[in-house]
Amino acid sequence: MKAARIVEPQKPLQVLDIEMPKPKDVEVLVKVKAVGVCHSDLHLWEGGYDTGDGFMKVTDRGVKFPVTPGHEIVGTITEVGGAVQGFGVGDNVLVYPWIGCGVCVACRIGNDNLCDAPRSLGVFQNGGYAEYVLVPHFKFLAKVSGIELEAAASLACSGLTAYTAIKKSNANSQHNMVIFGAGGLGLMGVQIARAITNANIICVDIDEAKLATAKELGADHTINSKDPEAIQKIMSLCNGKGAECVIDFVNAPPTVKMGLAVIRKRGTLVLVGLFGGSIDLSLVSIPLKAITIQGAYTGNYNDMLELLGLAKRGVINPIISKRYSLADANNALEDLKNRKILGRAVINP
């Protein structure tokens, strides 16, 4: 089968012929219909993250090259191992990629996404930039029906990450919510916030076209962060008191600084994006304002099922804006890096 592989960081992906996996026991082989192009793929391709104090290599986290990236995977089952239950050949499935060790404290309560020794597809083992993917256990599959199969791909990561972030922000109470970033994550976050909260949603970005889309998808207000009066305008929209929750899907120094400037007393700041960098933090302001700062890193399998339910009800609609062939995987990553993608792009192997 063909797979687009990262042979070494910062070098073009190579489309190679590799051996077709053969499922056994609880394993399942899935013919990939579509795989989302995610910023995490970009960081994997670049070899790491900017921490503000240096460069964190993905190899220091256990990644081994060469590897086939791609963790937002939808497709059709073509073969199953002998111990697989509840799934069969021909089933359309969404793959939960955040596979854990199965034995740590997080895994034992169903939070594989927070595993101490993760084995995530498309990161620590071969993923969906390929014609087929081997899923190590059928329990990481969810049947897809009632929604377009290709659109379901982003629910495994960008949608799931956005859903978890909104839930962490005390989403069921009425409040002012500021969302930084109107890319694939942020636009999904706007839709989810509109669907499950009564919040006054303020979306902030530097791109007017993306802000216009955010407004169409449910944002009550949009602010261009390049506006020198952006902070004052956000505060005005929050009755001068600031936002009860700020969700930063960029997580870059400028957005975090602005988020801290507009958060109100007792507010929650949820940091999601992996842009990187560092900031100076006024430590005294955290206890004085009694604010909560927390990270959100995707969600668990049950969260994904809940998100699928929202998609089936039609209250969220994943946006697929560009499609690439496997041979164009490098172009897909370059376009993502250069902010040329509105919503989500997919590769169709």
Summary of the structure (lengths in Angstrom):
residues: 349
radius of gyration: 20.0
end to end distance: 10.2
largest distance: 62.5
contacts: 1265
relative contact order: 0.16
helix: 32%
strand: 26%
